[in-house]
């Protein structure tokens, strides 16, 4: 793959990744609740989920989602339901997650495995990600070159950027936690992030096959 082609792909991928979405809101929430270092576990879960989504898209699931309304609706409802669940849970959260974060990591409220699983599910239950990979990859893959190296390069680039961006958002949220330590501000944080998850879930319900 020419370096110039990779540069263009990297710019497109980074622009898509930086835009706030479920994984970023989860990273922010985990950072202020458990300490920014533990964001690494949800970020790792997310990029492994993205690898799975990319493999499925290349294997033809993306095309299936575009042509089968039943399969697309099932995946869409699963993803939307999970985001709505996270939103309701965050909205109803009591107390200040920022105060719990003040000790950098207050310990065992949630295991590293549970945090990892959250990030994994966020990636795997998003049909838009599958459609994105399906629509994006063909524009950058050269048919006259071996497929596997190109797939690994493009997917690896996306995964690497995703991990770094999620950790950066987590670090910024951690830096701002002192200002949000006030119970009133924390309550508004819970409601705002909960509302964002709810909006993403409702928005996913309106997602139609064939759109990225």
C-alpha positions as CSV (number, residue, x, y, z in Angstrom):
1,X,0.0,0.0,0.0
2,X,1.4,3.4,-1.0
3,X,2.3,5.6,2.0
4,X,0.2,8.4,0.5
5,X,-2.9,6.1,0.6
6,X,-2.2,5.2,4.2
7,X,-1.9,8.9,5.2
8,X,-5.3,9.6,3.7
9,X,-6.8,6.6,5.4
10,X,-5.2,7.6,8.7
11,X,-6.6,11.1,8.5
12,X,-10.1,9.8,7.8
13,X,-9.9,7.2,10.6
14,X,-8.7,9.7,13.1
15,X,-11.4,12.1,12.3
16,X,-14.0,9.4,12.8
17,X,-12.5,8.2,16.0
18,X,-12.1,11.6,17.6
19,X,-15.8,12.4,17.2
20,X,-17.5,11.6,20.5
21,X,-19.4,8.3,20.6
22,X,-20.3,5.5,23.1
23,X,-16.7,4.3,23.6
24,X,-15.5,7.9,24.4
25,X,-18.3,8.5,26.9
26,X,-17.6,5.2,28.5
27,X,-13.9,6.1,28.8
28,X,-14.8,9.4,30.4
29,X,-17.2,7.8,32.8
30,X,-14.7,5.0,33.8
31,X,-12.0,7.6,34.2
32,X,-13.8,9.7,36.8
33,X,-15.2,6.7,38.6
34,X,-12.2,4.4,38.8
35,X,-9.1,6.4,37.8
36,X,-7.8,7.1,34.3
37,X,-5.4,4.2,34.2
38,X,-8.3,1.7,34.4
39,X,-9.6,3.3,31.2
40,X,-7.0,1.1,29.5
41,X,-9.2,-2.0,30.2
42,X,-12.3,-0.6,28.5
43,X,-10.1,0.8,25.7
44,X,-8.5,-2.6,25.2
45,X,-11.9,-4.2,25.2
46,X,-13.1,-1.7,22.6
47,X,-10.2,-2.2,20.2
48,X,-10.5,-6.0,20.4
49,X,-14.2,-5.6,19.6
50,X,-13.3,-3.4,16.7
51,X,-11.0,-6.1,15.4
52,X,-13.9,-8.6,15.6
53,X,-16.2,-6.1,13.8
54,X,-13.6,-5.6,11.1
55,X,-13.1,-9.3,10.6
56,X,-16.9,-9.8,10.4
57,X,-17.3,-7.0,8.0
58,X,-14.6,-8.4,5.7
59,X,-16.1,-11.8,6.0
60,X,-19.4,-10.5,4.6
61,X,-21.5,-9.6,7.6
62,X,-21.6,-6.0,6.6
63,X,-23.1,-7.0,3.3
64,X,-25.6,-9.2,5.1
65,X,-26.6,-6.3,7.3
66,X,-27.2,-4.2,4.3
67,X,-29.4,-6.8,2.6
68,X,-31.2,-8.5,5.5
69,X,-33.6,-6.3,7.3
70,X,-34.2,-8.9,10.0
71,X,-30.5,-9.4,10.9
72,X,-29.8,-5.7,10.8
73,X,-32.8,-4.9,13.1
74,X,-31.7,-7.6,15.6
75,X,-28.2,-6.2,15.8
76,X,-29.5,-2.6,15.9
77,X,-31.9,-3.4,18.8
78,X,-29.2,-5.2,20.7
79,X,-26.8,-2.3,20.4
80,X,-29.4,0.4,21.1
81,X,-30.7,-1.5,24.1
82,X,-27.3,-1.8,25.6
83,X,-26.6,2.0,25.2
84,X,-30.0,2.8,26.7
85,X,-29.3,0.5,29.6
86,X,-26.0,2.4,30.2
87,X,-27.7,5.7,29.9
88,X,-30.4,4.9,32.5
89,X,-27.8,3.4,34.8
90,X,-25.7,6.6,34.6
91,X,-28.7,8.9,34.9
92,X,-29.9,7.1,38.1
93,X,-26.4,7.0,39.6
94,X,-26.3,8.5,43.1
95,X,-23.4,10.3,44.7
96,X,-20.2,11.7,43.2
97,X,-18.1,9.4,41.0
98,X,-15.6,12.2,41.0
99,X,-15.2,12.0,44.7
100,X,-14.6,8.2,44.4
101,X,-12.0,8.9,41.7
102,X,-10.1,11.4,43.9
103,X,-8.1,8.5,45.4
104,X,-7.0,7.5,41.8
105,X,-8.7,4.1,42.1
106,X,-11.1,3.4,44.9
107,X,-10.9,-0.3,44.4
108,X,-13.3,-3.0,43.8
109,X,-16.5,-1.4,42.7
110,X,-16.0,-3.0,39.3
111,X,-13.3,-5.5,38.3
112,X,-10.9,-4.9,35.4
113,X,-12.7,-7.8,33.6
114,X,-16.0,-6.1,33.9
115,X,-14.6,-2.8,32.6
116,X,-13.0,-4.7,29.7
117,X,-16.3,-6.4,28.9
118,X,-18.1,-3.1,28.8
119,X,-15.7,-1.8,26.2
120,X,-16.0,-5.0,24.2
121,X,-19.8,-4.9,24.2
122,X,-19.8,-1.3,23.1
123,X,-17.8,-2.2,20.0
124,X,-19.6,-5.4,19.2
125,X,-23.1,-4.2,19.5
126,X,-22.8,-1.2,17.2
127,X,-24.0,-2.1,13.6
128,X,-22.9,1.3,12.4
129,X,-19.3,0.3,13.1
130,X,-19.7,-2.8,10.8
131,X,-21.2,-0.6,8.1
132,X,-18.4,1.9,8.5
133,X,-15.7,-0.8,8.1
134,X,-17.6,-2.3,5.1
135,X,-17.9,1.1,3.4
136,X,-14.4,2.4,4.2
137,X,-12.1,-0.6,3.6
138,X,-12.9,-1.2,-0.1
139,X,-11.9,2.4,-0.9
140,X,-8.3,1.9,0.4
141,X,-7.6,-1.8,-0.4
142,X,-5.8,-2.4,-3.7
143,X,-7.1,-5.5,-5.5
144,X,-3.7,-6.1,-7.2
145,X,-1.9,-6.5,-3.8
146,X,-2.2,-9.2,-1.1
147,X,-5.3,-8.7,1.1
148,X,-4.0,-9.8,4.5
149,X,-1.2,-7.3,4.9
150,X,-3.5,-4.4,3.9
151,X,-6.3,-5.6,6.2
152,X,-3.8,-5.8,9.1
153,X,-2.4,-2.4,8.4
154,X,-5.7,-0.6,8.1
155,X,-7.3,-2.4,11.0
156,X,-4.2,-2.0,13.2
157,X,-4.1,1.7,12.4
158,X,-7.7,2.1,13.4
159,X,-7.2,0.1,16.6
160,X,-4.1,2.0,17.6
161,X,-5.7,5.4,17.0
162,X,-8.8,4.3,18.9
163,X,-6.8,3.2,22.0
164,X,-4.8,6.4,22.1
165,X,-7.8,8.7,21.7
166,X,-9.8,6.8,24.4
167,X,-6.9,7.1,26.8
168,X,-6.5,10.8,26.0
169,X,-10.2,11.5,26.7
170,X,-9.8,9.5,29.9
171,X,-6.8,11.5,31.0
172,X,-8.6,14.8,30.3
173,X,-11.6,13.7,32.3
174,X,-9.3,12.7,35.1
175,X,-7.7,16.1,35.1
176,X,-11.1,17.8,35.4
177,X,-12.4,15.7,38.2
178,X,-11.5,18.1,41.0
179,X,-13.8,20.8,39.5
180,X,-16.6,18.3,39.2
181,X,-16.1,16.9,42.7
182,X,-18.9,19.1,44.0
183,X,-22.1,16.9,44.4
184,X,-24.3,19.2,42.4
185,X,-21.8,19.3,39.5
186,X,-21.3,15.6,39.7
187,X,-25.1,15.0,39.6
188,X,-25.3,17.1,36.4
189,X,-22.4,15.1,35.0
190,X,-24.2,11.9,35.6
191,X,-27.4,13.2,34.0
192,X,-25.5,14.7,31.0
193,X,-23.5,11.5,30.3
194,X,-26.6,9.4,30.9
195,X,-28.5,11.6,28.4
196,X,-25.8,11.2,25.8
197,X,-25.9,7.4,26.1
198,X,-29.7,7.6,25.8
199,X,-29.5,9.8,22.7
200,X,-27.0,7.5,21.1
201,X,-29.2,4.5,21.8
202,X,-32.3,6.3,20.3
203,X,-30.2,7.5,17.4
204,X,-29.1,3.9,16.7
205,X,-32.8,2.9,16.6
206,X,-33.2,5.3,13.7
207,X,-30.2,3.9,11.8
208,X,-31.1,2.3,8.5
209,X,-29.3,-0.4,6.6
210,X,-27.0,0.9,3.9
211,X,-26.1,4.1,5.8
212,X,-22.8,4.8,7.6
